Amino acid sequence: MNHLSMFAFIIYAEVCGILTFPWGKALAEAGYLPPTAPPWPPTYNLARSTISMAVNVSGWSDPERGAQFGIISYDWSNAKRQWALQQPMDCEERLLNQAKMTKSVNQRTKVFVYRNIVKALPWFSSVRRILDDPSYSGFFLKFDPKSKLHVPRCAAENSSKCSSYYHDQEQTPAVPTKEHPHPDGSCPSSSTEHDSGCNCGSQPCGEYLWNHRNGSQLREWLLKEHILSETGLASDSIDGFFIDDYWCSDLICKTNSHIQGCPCHDPVQGPTEIDKNSQLDMGLSDEDIRDITLAWNETMGQVQRAILDANGYTWTLIEKQQNANAMPTLLMKGNCVEQLRAACLGGEDYKFWHENPRLVGLTHSKEQKLTQLEQDVAFFLLVRGKFAWIGWGNWGMGWPFNPEPSHGELPPLPHGVPIP
């Protein structure tokens, strides 16, 4: 899909002894958590041990279908054709309403919604309010006024609507034009009965970036207003989040190339799934990128802890899902015996398989939706621990149950075609 991407799971590598960083364990203890079980009781009920990521771009996802899963996670693109037309856009509220509809069908289903701690997306009302408030300007990274920019500062449909905050248009609703008739979400034009243009507030629509060097003030806002808010975990209808994107630093990757997310190819170092020239456009040095990456990591650790403390959960706390574009565990001919032995023979491998939460995928192909259903379910039941989920991503999107190319390794795509 067009926005799910690998997390640079930096500090976990240090905690596990994979490598040692000069900034030491003090930061490690404050940063990204290792795989951690959810705060709710475990279940071995197969129906409640299922998981899926859902999106219906044209409107609401079917709540009856979503309520059949143990965990259903709704993506930001859900109902995009509806919320992109609103004045202003209301993606955040629609995610909440989708969660409420699903919970009304089955209270036992755990419902997750989308959040982003790298990108400040103005189609979320909470983000838009502070983008429009100059007193919060320190929360956002800015264009370098001395740089020759590679992305526009001003809205395509309104040249007077500009921003000094860095933003690109990689995955951004726009007014359709003859040159680009199918943007990633269509806003109303002046010929409609709606107000003209894309309404993301006083700023142009685009993917803005949180400035994690701001430290405690930004973290406090993210926790109170974006994670624990009434459209987040303060709602009885929301149980957790899929938290997207990450920061990647070439300087950190040079320390150890085996850190997840390294090398920085999504598409380059810096924030993932952002225009490849963002570092130049913001005038950031390699040291700046490193510092923001470390600050983002610390923020993520605090966000994860706050979610757990609020009896919630986040996808990235599942084993091998710290990398948010990661594959689940899959049963394949080449690894079947090896995986079963590791899961069943005891010792450290047994702990790895049975004590950490785990995601197992159902195998399917273009030719056949479920190519080995009985074998996959049997494998899941054999290797699972107290917290494990089996999933299939063919409803709405293929991720996270199928491989997809990295953002920076894709062939050219026509304008308006979603980028994985």
C-alpha positions in Angstrom: 0.0 0.0 0.0 1.0 3.6 -0.3 2.2 4.6 3.1 3.2 1.6 5.2 6.9 1.5 5.8 9.7 0.0 7.8 10.6 1.4 11.2 14.2 2.0 12.1 14.2 -0.2 15.2 17.4 1.3 16.5 17.4 1.0 20.3 16.0 -2.5 20.4 19.2 -3.7 18.8 21.2 -2.2 21.6 18.9 -3.6 24.3 19.3 -7.1 22.8 23.1 -6.7 22.6 23.2 -6.7 18.8 25.2 -3.5 18.8 26.3 -0.8 21.2 25.8 2.9 20.4 27.8 5.7 21.9 24.7 7.4 23.4 24.3 4.4 25.8 21.6 2.6 27.6 20.0 5.7 29.1 18.5 6.6 25.8 17.8 2.9 25.0 15.6 2.7 28.1 13.7 5.8 27.0 13.4 4.7 23.3 11.6 2.1 21.2 10.3 -0.8 23.3 11.1 -4.5 22.5 8.2 -6.8 21.5 5.7 -6.5 24.2 2.4 -8.3 24.9 -0.9 -6.3 25.0 -2.3 -5.4 28.4 -5.5 -7.4 27.9 -5.9 -11.2 28.7 -4.7 -13.7 26.1 -7.1 -15.9 24.2 -6.7 -19.2 22.3 -10.0 -18.7 20.5 -9.2 -18.9 16.8 -11.7 -16.3 15.7 -10.4 -13.8 18.2 -6.9 -14.6 17.1 -7.4 -13.1 13.6 -6.1 -9.7 12.3 -6.5 -7.6 9.2 -5.7 -4.2 7.8 -8.8 -2.6 6.1 -9.5 0.2 3.7 -12.3 1.2 1.5 -11.3 4.4 -0.4 -14.8 5.0 -1.7 -16.6 5.0 1.6 -17.1 3.1 4.8 -15.6 -0.3 5.3 -18.2 -3.0 6.0 -18.4 -3.0 9.9 -20.0 -6.5 9.8 -17.0 -7.8 8.1 -14.5 -5.9 10.2 -16.2 -7.2 13.4 -15.4 -10.8 12.4 -11.7 -10.3 13.2 -10.0 -10.3 16.6 -8.1 -7.1 15.5 -9.2 -4.9 12.7 -7.0 -1.9 11.8 -8.4 0.9 9.7 -6.1 2.9 7.4 -6.0 6.6 6.9 -7.2 6.2 3.3 -10.5 4.7 4.5 -13.4 6.8 3.1 -10.9 9.1 1.4 -13.3 10.0 -1.4 -15.6 11.3 1.2 -13.3 13.1 3.6 -11.2 14.7 0.9 -14.3 16.7 -0.3 -15.0 18.1 3.2 -14.5 21.7 4.1 -12.3 21.2 6.1 -11.2 17.5 5.7 -12.2 15.2 8.5 -10.2 11.9 8.2 -9.7 11.7 11.9 -13.4 11.9 12.8 -14.3 9.4 10.1 -11.8 6.9 11.5 -13.5 7.3 14.8 -16.9 6.8 13.3 -15.7 3.7 11.5 -14.4 2.3 14.8 -17.8 3.1 16.4 -19.7 1.3 13.7 -17.5 -1.8 14.0 -17.7 -1.8 17.8 -21.5 -1.6 17.7 -21.5 -4.9 15.8 -19.0 -6.7 18.1 -17.6 -5.2 21.3 -15.0 -7.9 21.6 -13.2 -7.0 18.4 -10.2 -4.8 19.0 -10.3 -1.8 16.7 -7.1 0.0 15.6 -6.9 3.3 13.7 -4.1 5.1 11.9 -1.6 7.5 13.3 1.7 9.0 12.1 4.5 10.3 14.4 6.7 11.2 11.5 4.3 13.1 9.2 2.0 15.8 10.4 -1.0 15.2 8.2 -3.5 18.2 8.1 -6.5 16.1 7.1 -6.4 15.1 10.8 -8.2 17.9 12.6 -6.0 17.8 15.7 -2.9 18.3 13.5 -4.6 21.0 11.4 -5.5 23.1 14.4 -1.9 23.5 15.5 -0.6 23.9 11.9 -2.9 27.0 11.7 -1.6 28.3 15.1 1.7 30.2 14.9 2.4 29.5 18.5 3.1 25.9 17.6 5.5 26.7 14.8 8.4 25.0 16.6 6.6 21.6 16.2 7.2 21.5 12.5 10.3 21.3 10.2 10.6 24.2 7.8 11.9 24.9 4.3 15.4 26.3 4.1 14.8 29.8 2.6 18.2 29.6 0.9 17.5 26.3 -0.9 16.2 25.9 -4.5 13.1 23.8 -3.6 12.1 20.6 -5.3 8.5 20.7 -4.1 6.1 23.7 -4.2 5.5 25.8 -1.2 2.1 26.9 -2.4 -1.2 25.1 -3.2 -1.5 24.1 -6.9 -5.1 25.5 -7.0 -4.3 28.7 -5.1 -0.9 30.3 -5.6 -1.5 32.7 -2.7 -1.9 29.8 -0.2 1.7 29.1 0.8 3.6 27.7 3.8 7.1 28.1 5.3 6.7 24.6 6.8 8.2 21.8 4.8 5.6 19.7 3.0 5.5 17.5 -0.1 2.6 16.1 -2.2 3.7 12.4 -2.4 0.4 11.1 -0.9 -1.8 14.1 -0.8 -5.4 14.9 -1.9 -5.5 17.4 -4.7 -7.8 19.1 -7.1 -7.9 17.0 -10.3 -6.5 18.6 -13.4 -6.2 17.6 -17.1 -2.6 16.7 -16.5 -3.3 14.8 -13.3 -7.0 13.7 -13.3 -6.7 11.1 -10.6 -4.8 12.4 -7.5 -4.5 10.5 -4.3 -7.9 11.8 -3.1 -9.9 14.4 -5.1 -10.7 17.7 -3.7 -13.6 19.9 -5.0 -12.9 22.4 -7.8 -14.4 25.9 -8.0 -17.0 24.6 -10.4 -18.7 22.5 -7.7 -21.2 23.6 -5.1 -18.5 23.2 -2.5 -15.9 25.8 -1.5 -13.1 25.6 -4.0 -9.9 23.7 -3.5 -8.5 21.4 -0.9 -9.3 22.5 2.6 -6.6 21.5 5.0 -6.9 24.8 6.9 -4.9 27.9 6.3 -1.9 25.8 5.0 -1.7 24.0 1.7 -2.5 20.3 1.8 0.6 18.2 2.0 2.7 15.9 4.1 4.3 18.1 6.8 6.9 16.8 9.3 7.1 16.8 13.1 10.2 18.4 14.5 11.2 15.9 17.2 14.1 18.0 18.3 11.4 20.1 20.0 11.4 17.5 22.7 9.1 17.4 25.6 6.6 20.0 24.3 5.9 18.1 21.1 5.8 14.8 22.9 3.3 16.1 25.4 1.0 17.3 22.6 1.3 14.1 20.6 0.4 12.0 23.7 -2.5 14.2 24.9 -4.0 15.4 21.7 -3.2 12.7 19.1 -2.9 9.4 20.9 -4.9 9.7 24.2 -7.5 12.1 22.8 -11.3 11.6 22.3 -10.5 10.5 18.7 -7.9 8.1 20.1 -7.7 5.9 23.1 -10.0 8.1 25.2 -12.8 6.6 23.0 -14.3 3.3 24.0 -14.3 2.3 20.4 -10.6 2.5 19.8 -8.2 -0.1 21.2 -4.9 0.8 19.5 -3.1 2.1 16.5 -1.1 1.4 13.4 1.7 4.0 13.7 3.3 4.6 10.4 6.7 5.7 9.0 10.1 6.2 10.6 13.3 8.3 10.5 16.4 6.8 9.1 20.0 8.1 9.4 23.0 7.2 7.2 25.3 8.0 10.1 23.5 5.5 12.4 23.4 2.9 9.7 27.1 3.1 9.2 27.4 2.0 12.8 25.7 -1.2 11.9 24.1 -2.0 8.6 21.9 -4.7 10.1 19.7 -2.2 12.0 16.1 -2.6 10.6 15.4 0.1 8.1 19.1 0.2 7.0 20.3 1.1 4.5 18.0 4.2 4.1 16.2 3.4 0.9 12.7 4.6 1.6 13.6 6.6 -0.6 16.7 8.1 1.1 17.8 9.0 4.6 15.5 11.2 6.6 11.7 10.7 6.9 10.3 7.7 5.0 8.0 8.0 2.0 8.8 11.7 1.6 10.2 13.4 -1.5 13.8 12.2 -2.0 15.1 15.8 -1.9 13.6 16.7 1.5 17.0 17.0 3.2 18.1 19.6 0.7 14.8 21.4 0.8 15.0 21.7 4.6 18.8 22.4 4.7 19.4 19.6 7.1 22.9 18.2 7.7 23.6 14.5 8.2 24.1 15.3 11.9 20.6 16.9 11.9 19.1 13.8 10.4 20.8 11.7 13.1 19.6 13.9 15.9 16.0 13.9 14.6 16.1 10.1 14.2 17.2 9.7 17.8 14.6 12.2 19.1 11.9 10.4 17.1 13.0 7.1 18.6 12.6 8.6 22.1 9.2 10.0 21.2 8.1 6.6 19.9 9.1 4.9 23.2 7.0 7.3 25.2 4.1 6.9 22.8 4.3 3.1 23.1 4.4 3.3 26.9 1.5 5.6 27.0 -0.6 3.4 24.8 0.1 0.3 27.0 -0.7 2.4 30.2 -4.0 3.3 28.6 -4.9 -0.4 28.1 -4.2 -0.1 24.4 -1.8 -1.7 21.9 0.1 -0.8 18.8 1.0 -3.0 15.8 4.8 -2.3 16.2 5.0 -4.1 19.5 4.4 -7.4 17.8 7.5 -9.6 17.2 9.2 -8.7 13.9 6.6 -5.9 13.3 8.8 -3.1 14.7 9.5 -2.6 11.0 6.0 -1.5 10.0 6.3 -2.8 6.5 7.5 -6.1 7.7 6.3 -9.5 6.6 4.5 -11.8 9.0 5.8 -15.3 9.8 4.9 -17.4 6.8 4.9 -21.2 6.3 7.0 -22.1 3.3 8.4 -25.3 1.9 12.0 -24.1 2.5 11.5 -23.2 6.2 8.7 -25.5 7.5 10.8 -28.0 9.3 13.2 -25.4 10.7 10.4 -23.2 12.1 8.6 -26.0 13.7 11.7 -27.3 15.4 12.6 -23.8 16.6 9.0 -23.4 18.0 8.7 -26.8 19.6 12.1 -28.0 20.9 12.4 -25.6 23.8 15.3 -23.3 24.9 15.8 -19.7 23.7 14.0 -20.3 20.4 11.0 -21.6 22.2 10.8 -18.4 24.3 11.2 -16.4 21.1 8.3 -18.1 19.5 5.9 -18.5 22.5 6.5 -15.6 24.8 6.6 -12.7 22.3 3.4 -11.6 20.5 3.5 -12.9 16.9 1.8 -12.3 13.5 1.3 -15.3 11.1 0.2 -14.8 7.6 -2.1 -16.8 5.4 -0.5 -17.6 2.0 -2.3 -16.6 -1.1 -1.4 -15.7 -4.7 -2.9 -13.9 -7.7 -4.2 -17.2 -9.0 -5.6 -18.5 -5.7 -6.7 -16.6 -2.7 -5.8 -19.1 0.0 -3.3 -21.6 -1.4 -2.7 -23.7 1.7 -5.3 -22.7 4.3 -5.4 -26.0 6.3 -1.6 -26.1 6.5 -1.3 -22.4 7.5 -3.9 -22.7 10.3 -2.3 -25.9 11.6 1.1 -24.2 11.6 -0.3 -21.2 13.5 -1.9 -23.4 16.1 1.3 -25.4 16.6 3.7 -22.4 16.9 1.6 -19.8 18.6 2.0 -18.5 22.1 -0.4 -16.7 24.4 -0.6 -13.7 22.1 -0.7 -14.5 18.4 -2.8 -13.5 15.4 -3.2 -15.0 12.0 -4.2 -12.7 9.1 -5.0 -12.2 5.5 -4.7 -8.9 3.7 -6.8 -9.5 0.6 -9.6 -7.3 1.9 -8.8 -3.7 0.9 -5.0 -4.1 0.6 -2.4 -6.9 0.3 -0.2 -5.6 3.1 1.0 -6.8 5.6 0.6 -10.4 4.4 2.4 -10.2 1.1 5.8 -8.9 0.1 6.1 -5.5 -1.6 9.0 -3.5 -3.0 10.6 -0.8 -0.9 9.5 2.8 -1.6 12.8 3.6 -3.3 12.9 0.5 -5.4 9.6 0.8 -7.3 9.3 1.1 -11.1 7.7 4.4 -12.3 4.0 4.6 -11.7 1.4 6.8 -13.4 0.3 9.9 -11.5 -2.4 9.1 -9.0 -1.5 5.4 -8.6 -0.9 4.7 -4.9 2.7 4.0 -4.0 3.3 1.1 -1.7 
